[in-house]
Amino acid sequence: MEDEINQAVKIIESGGIVCLPTDTQFGLSVDYKNDLALQKLINLKSRSENAGIPLLLANVDQLKLVTDTPPDDVINLCEHFWPGALTIVMPKNNSISEFVSGGHSGVALRIPNHDVPRGIAARLGRPITGTSANFTGMTPVGNYDEAQNNFNGLVDYVFPTSENITQGEPSTIIEFTNNKLNLLRQGAIPFETIEKVYNRSY
C-alpha cells in the first residue's frame, strides 16, 4: 500500500484529484491549499461553491494548520471520537480559502478511521479534502469498479482497493458555537452519544 500512497501524494501535490476509500464512503481528495485543484473538484461534482469542502486530517497535530486553537471541550470530543465518523466544524484560520469554507467562518474537519486517507495526509504533511465521491445529488461510489466507471478520465488516480463500502453511512457533522453543540447532519454516530461525552467534560 505504500507505493499507492506515494503515488496518490505525488498526484495531489501536482494539483490532481484522487478517488480513495475512507471509513464511511469513497471520497475525492485534492490539496486544500491549491485553489486550481479545488475549483476543478467543485466543477467535477457540480457542487455549489457555498457548500464548503470537508478536510481529512492525519492526526490532531494537523488541526493547527487549519484552525485557531479550539476550546478544550472540542479537543475532548476529538480525542474521544477520532479517528472516526465525526466531522466537527471549527473556526477556520487564514490558510483556508473560500473554496474550502464555502464563504463561511468555519471549516469541517475529521480524522478518518482508515489508513489510506490518514497515510496520504501524513505523507503530504497537511490535510486533504474529503468530499464524497459522487456527482452532486447522486449516491457515492462504493467500490473500485464503480469509481473507475464513474470517474475514469475525470480524476487523476483511483486508489486500488478491494473494499466495498456501498452501505457506509456518512459522518455525523456538528458545530460548536457559543459554548453549545449544534447538529448539522446526523450520520454514523448518534448525536445523543456525542452530547453525553461533551456533557461529561463539565
C-alpha positions, 0 to 999 in steps of 0.5 A, a space after each residue: 500500500 505504500 507505493 499507492 500512497 506515494 503515488 496518490 501524494 505525488 498526484 495531489 501535490 501536482 494539483 490532481 484529484 484522487 478517488 480513495 476509500 475512507 471509513 464511511 464512503 469513497 471520497 475525492 481528495 485534492 490539496 486544500 491549499 491549491 485553489 486550481 485543484 479545488 475549483 476543478 473538484 467543485 466543477 467535477 461534482 457540480 457542487 455549489 461553491 457555498 457548500 464548503 469542502 470537508 478536510 481529512 486530517 492525519 492526526 490532531 497535530 494537523 488541526 493547527 494548520 487549519 484552525 485557531 486553537 479550539 476550546 478544550 471541550 472540542 479537543 475532548 470530543 476529538 480525542 474521544 471520537 477520532 479517528 472516526 465518523 465525526 466531522 466537527 466544524 471549527 473556526 477556520 484560520 487564514 490558510 483556508 480559502 473560500 473554496 474550502 469554507 464555502 464563504 463561511 467562518 468555519 471549516 469541517 474537519 475529521 480524522 478518518 478511521 482508515 489508513 489510506 486517507 490518514 497515510 496520504 495526509 501524513 505523507 503530504 504533511 497537511 490535510 486533504 479534502 474529503 468530499 464524497 465521491 459522487 456527482 452532486 445529488 447522486 449516491 457515492 461510489 462504493 467500490 473500485 469498479 464503480 469509481 473507475 466507471 464513474 470517474 475514469 478520465 475525470 480524476 487523476 488516480 483511483 486508489 486500488 482497493 478491494 473494499 466495498 463500502 456501498 452501505 457506509 453511512 456518512 459522518 455525523 457533522 456538528 458545530 460548536 458555537 457559543 459554548 453549545 453543540 449544534 447538529 448539522 447532519 446526523 450520520 454514523 454516530 448518534 448525536 445523543 452519544 456525542 452530547 453525553 461525552 461533551 456533557 461529561 467534560 463539565 
